[in-house]
Amino acid sequence: MRWTGKVVGGALGFMVGKWLGLALGVILGSAFDRNAQKGELSGLSPKNRAMLQTVFSRATFLVMGKLAKANGRVTEGEIQQARQVMSRLGLSEDQKLEAMRLFNEGKGADYDILPVLNELKASVGRRTTLSQFFLEIQLQIAYVDGNLDFGERQVLQSICKILGINKIQFELINKRVAAQSSFRKYQQTHRNGSDRQGHLDHAYGILGVTSGVSDDELKKAYRRLMNQHHPDKLVAKGLPAEMVNIAKEKTQEIQRAYDLVRKARKDK
């Protein structure tokens, strides 16, 4: 427990305003201590931040390659998806070449992803939102063909086991990413607004709730997801800066889904 803020705040408060000042000083000092403790728990030294970002980026493309090969062959769609991810990251040409080199290394028949996942776990530590964001990126690749096959599930189970993501958490994240994939495909194939109910179902899925939830529960789910995917917060936890665009896209998608559901409820 930290006491520095309380002691200093209380002392200064007493000097300025005697007992009332002491009380106010302790209250303000307590807030300082809480914020300082949060900084200790989530903060990273520049050296550790750089190391985590490097490990995260490297693991992303190695595991992406392994996942693409999980069903025995790498489809053109999976390669294209990997390239799209790289483009969305705004990588330089040299960085794209390195990312594709890692992707190709990961899809090698004998490549073992366990060492790089263990390295990622050691760097990420208890930053669960960062671990879950890594899983979401990999699930995006897995859903290129619209579903998860046995080999892909095995790779995803390895990710979850090492990063400490339990089965319930996996299923919740999996359902949201599957809904996101369907939501995007709907927007591409139903530009005329047909099958509005199907679109709405996908929107509820992105928010991780069913259509039967109350407005308050809907808002809580929305705020929780926006908080978990907030780009600045993820970067503060060690997300590589070049991956901010993916986080922004996810928050925009969550926002669109929430707006769609709210509008549908108002129109009833």
KABELPE-V447356 format. One record per residue. N is the residue number from 1. RES is the residue in three letters. SS is DSSP state (h for helix, s for strand, l for the rest). PHI is phi in radians with two decimals (NA if undefined). D_FIRST is the distance of its C-alpha to the first C-alpha in Angstrom with 2 decimals. Layout:
n:res:ss:phi:d_first
N:RES:SS:PHI:D_FIRST
N:RES:SS:PHI:D_FIRST
//
This chain:
n:res:ss:phi:d_first
1:MET:l:NA:0.00
2:ARG:l:-1.64:3.79
3:TRP:l:-2.19:6.63
4:THR:h:-0.97:9.62
5:GLY:h:-1.09:11.06
6:LYS:h:-1.12:11.10
7:VAL:h:-1.15:12.69
8:VAL:h:-1.14:15.09
9:GLY:h:-1.09:15.95
10:GLY:h:-1.12:16.60
11:ALA:h:-1.11:18.71
12:LEU:h:-1.12:20.72
13:GLY:h:-1.08:21.23
14:PHE:h:-1.17:22.58
15:MET:h:-1.13:24.90
16:VAL:h:-1.50:26.28
17:GLY:h:-2.32:26.48
18:LYS:h:0.92:25.76
19:TRP:h:-1.22:24.01
20:LEU:h:-1.14:24.32
21:GLY:h:-1.11:22.96
22:LEU:h:-1.06:20.01
23:ALA:h:-1.10:19.21
24:LEU:h:-1.14:19.75
25:GLY:h:-1.11:17.72
26:VAL:h:-1.15:14.59
27:ILE:h:-1.10:15.28
28:LEU:h:-1.16:15.87
29:GLY:h:-1.15:12.88
30:SER:h:-1.11:10.64
31:ALA:h:-1.10:12.73
32:PHE:h:-1.09:12.34
33:ASP:h:-1.10:8.55
34:ARG:h:-1.09:9.23
35:ASN:h:-1.15:12.15
36:ALA:h:-1.15:10.75
37:GLN:h:-1.15:8.36
38:LYS:h:-1.07:11.63
39:GLY:h:-1.11:13.56
40:GLU:h:-1.16:11.87
41:LEU:h:-1.30:12.51
42:SER:h:-1.88:16.00
43:GLY:l:-1.29:17.16
44:LEU:l:-2.33:19.90
45:SER:l:-1.23:21.48
46:PRO:h:-0.92:25.14
47:LYS:h:-1.13:26.40
48:ASN:h:-1.19:24.43
49:ARG:h:-1.11:25.32
50:ALA:h:-1.09:28.95
51:MET:h:-1.15:28.94
52:LEU:h:-1.09:27.53
53:GLN:h:-1.09:30.09
54:THR:h:-1.14:32.88
55:VAL:h:-1.12:32.06
56:PHE:h:-1.07:31.74
57:SER:h:-1.09:35.10
58:ARG:h:-1.09:36.85
59:ALA:h:-1.11:35.72
60:THR:h:-0.96:36.76
61:PHE:h:-1.43:40.38
62:LEU:h:-1.14:40.77
63:VAL:h:-1.20:39.62
64:MET:h:-1.03:41.65
65:GLY:h:-1.14:44.70
66:LYS:h:-1.08:44.07
67:LEU:h:-1.17:43.72
68:ALA:h:-1.12:46.92
69:LYS:h:-1.58:48.79
70:ALA:l:-1.03:47.40
71:ASN:l:-1.61:50.51
72:GLY:l:1.77:52.84
73:ARG:l:-2.61:53.78
74:VAL:l:-1.71:52.22
75:THR:l:-1.43:53.75
76:GLU:h:-1.08:54.65
77:GLY:h:-1.11:52.35
78:GLU:h:-1.20:49.33
79:ILE:h:-1.12:50.28
80:GLN:h:-1.14:50.76
81:GLN:h:-1.12:47.38
82:ALA:h:-1.05:45.71
83:ARG:h:-1.16:47.63
84:GLN:h:-1.14:46.64
85:VAL:h:-1.05:42.95
86:MET:h:-1.10:43.58
87:SER:h:-1.16:45.51
88:ARG:h:-1.13:42.82
89:LEU:l:-1.35:40.36
90:GLY:l:1.22:42.67
91:LEU:l:-1.25:43.05
92:SER:l:-1.26:45.55
93:GLU:h:-1.05:48.61
94:ASP:h:-1.12:47.25
95:GLN:h:-1.18:43.96
96:LYS:h:-1.13:46.01
97:LEU:h:-1.11:48.08
98:GLU:h:-1.18:45.05
99:ALA:h:-1.09:43.58
100:MET:h:-1.20:46.96
101:ARG:h:-1.10:47.16
102:LEU:h:-1.14:43.86
103:PHE:h:-1.03:45.08
104:ASN:h:-1.17:48.33
105:GLU:h:-1.14:46.60
106:GLY:h:-1.15:44.45
107:LYS:l:-1.50:47.57
108:GLY:l:-1.10:49.27
109:ALA:l:-0.98:50.47
110:ASP:l:-1.75:48.69
111:TYR:l:-1.24:45.42
112:ASP:l:-1.83:42.34
113:ILE:l:-1.46:39.29
114:LEU:h:-1.04:36.87
115:PRO:h:-1.03:36.02
116:VAL:h:-1.24:35.20
117:LEU:h:-1.21:33.14
118:ASN:h:-1.14:31.14
119:GLU:h:-1.13:30.67
120:LEU:h:-1.12:29.53
121:LYS:h:-1.05:27.03
122:ALA:h:-1.10:25.56
123:SER:h:-1.39:25.26
124:VAL:h:-1.25:24.05
125:GLY:l:1.11:21.35
126:ARG:l:-1.67:19.50
127:ARG:l:-1.40:20.95
128:THR:h:-1.08:23.03
129:THR:h:-1.13:24.75
130:LEU:h:-1.25:26.10
131:SER:h:-1.08:27.41
132:GLN:h:-1.21:29.05
133:PHE:h:-1.17:30.57
134:PHE:h:-1.06:32.10
135:LEU:h:-1.08:33.61
136:GLU:h:-1.06:35.02
137:ILE:h:-1.06:36.79
138:GLN:h:-1.20:38.38
139:LEU:h:-1.12:39.45
140:GLN:h:-1.03:41.25
141:ILE:h:-1.17:43.42
142:ALA:h:-1.09:44.02
143:TYR:h:-1.60:45.32
144:VAL:h:-1.00:47.92
145:ASP:h:-1.61:50.60
146:GLY:l:1.65:49.24
147:ASN:l:-2.72:47.87
148:LEU:l:-1.85:46.00
149:ASP:l:-1.69:48.20
150:PHE:h:-1.04:47.45
151:GLY:h:-1.08:46.79
152:GLU:h:-1.14:44.37
153:ARG:h:-1.10:42.42
154:GLN:h:-1.11:42.17
155:VAL:h:-1.11:40.66
156:LEU:h:-1.13:38.22
157:GLN:h:-1.14:37.24
158:SER:h:-1.12:36.48
159:ILE:h:-1.04:34.23
160:CYS:h:-1.11:32.34
161:LYS:h:-1.07:32.09
162:ILE:h:-1.32:30.62
163:LEU:h:-1.48:28.30
164:GLY:l:1.34:26.99
165:ILE:l:-1.77:28.77
166:ASN:l:-1.35:30.05
167:LYS:h:-1.09:33.54
168:ILE:h:-1.13:32.64
169:GLN:h:-1.07:30.71
170:PHE:h:-1.06:33.66
171:GLU:h:-1.11:36.22
172:LEU:h:-1.12:34.49
173:ILE:h:-1.16:34.27
174:ASN:h:-1.02:37.78
175:LYS:h:-1.12:39.28
176:ARG:h:-1.17:37.85
177:VAL:h:-1.19:39.16
178:ALA:h:-1.08:42.49
179:ALA:h:-1.16:42.75
180:GLN:h:-1.08:42.02
181:SER:h:-1.08:44.79
182:SER:h:-1.18:47.20
183:PHE:h:-1.07:46.26
184:ARG:h:-1.13:47.19
185:LYS:h:-1.12:50.42
186:TYR:h:-1.06:51.34
187:GLN:h:-1.08:51.04
188:GLN:h:-1.38:53.35
189:THR:h:-1.85:55.94
190:HIS:l:-2.19:55.99
191:ARG:l:-1.14:56.23
192:ASN:l:-1.50:58.72
193:GLY:l:1.50:56.16
194:SER:l:-1.23:57.73
195:ASP:l:0.92:55.78
196:ARG:h:-1.07:53.31
197:GLN:h:-1.14:51.91
198:GLY:h:-1.08:51.10
199:HIS:h:-1.09:49.23
200:LEU:h:-1.16:47.26
201:ASP:h:-1.07:46.36
202:HIS:h:-1.13:44.96
203:ALA:h:-1.11:42.91
204:TYR:h:-1.05:41.33
205:GLY:h:-1.09:40.69
206:ILE:h:-1.06:38.85
207:LEU:l:-1.42:36.50
208:GLY:l:1.28:36.05
209:VAL:l:-2.32:37.56
210:THR:l:-1.79:40.99
211:SER:l:-1.19:43.42
212:GLY:l:-1.51:42.78
213:VAL:l:-1.26:39.27
214:SER:l:-1.32:38.88
215:ASP:h:-1.07:38.39
216:ASP:h:-1.14:34.81
217:GLU:h:-1.14:34.01
218:LEU:h:-1.09:35.82
219:LYS:h:-1.13:33.79
220:LYS:h:-1.10:30.46
221:ALA:h:-1.10:31.69
222:TYR:h:-1.08:32.87
223:ARG:h:-1.13:29.65
224:ARG:h:-1.10:27.59
225:LEU:h:-1.18:30.03
226:MET:h:-1.12:30.18
227:ASN:h:-1.16:26.41
228:GLN:h:-1.16:26.49
229:HIS:l:-1.84:29.43
230:HIS:l:-1.07:28.60
231:PRO:h:-0.94:29.85
232:ASP:h:-1.11:27.37
233:LYS:h:-1.22:24.36
234:LEU:h:-1.18:26.05
235:VAL:h:-1.11:26.86
236:ALA:h:-1.07:23.29
237:LYS:h:-1.46:22.41
238:GLY:l:2.11:25.28
239:LEU:l:-1.10:28.47
240:PRO:l:-0.96:31.42
241:ALA:h:-1.01:32.69
242:GLU:h:-1.23:36.15
243:MET:h:-1.69:34.98
244:VAL:h:-1.06:33.92
245:ASN:h:-1.05:37.40
246:ILE:h:-1.14:36.91
247:ALA:h:-1.09:33.69
248:LYS:h:-1.11:35.65
249:GLU:h:-1.06:38.53
250:LYS:h:-1.16:36.38
251:THR:h:-1.16:34.88
252:GLN:h:-1.14:38.45
253:GLU:h:-1.20:39.72
254:ILE:h:-1.08:37.09
255:GLN:h:-1.10:38.06
256:ARG:h:-1.09:41.75
257:ALA:h:-1.11:41.32
258:TYR:h:-1.12:39.45
259:ASP:h:-1.09:42.09
260:LEU:h:-1.11:44.86
261:VAL:h:-1.16:43.55
262:ARG:h:-1.07:42.98
263:LYS:h:-1.11:46.49
264:ALA:h:-1.10:48.01
265:ARG:h:-1.24:46.47
266:LYS:h:-1.23:47.74
267:ASP:h:-1.34:51.19
268:LYS:l:-1.19:51.60
//
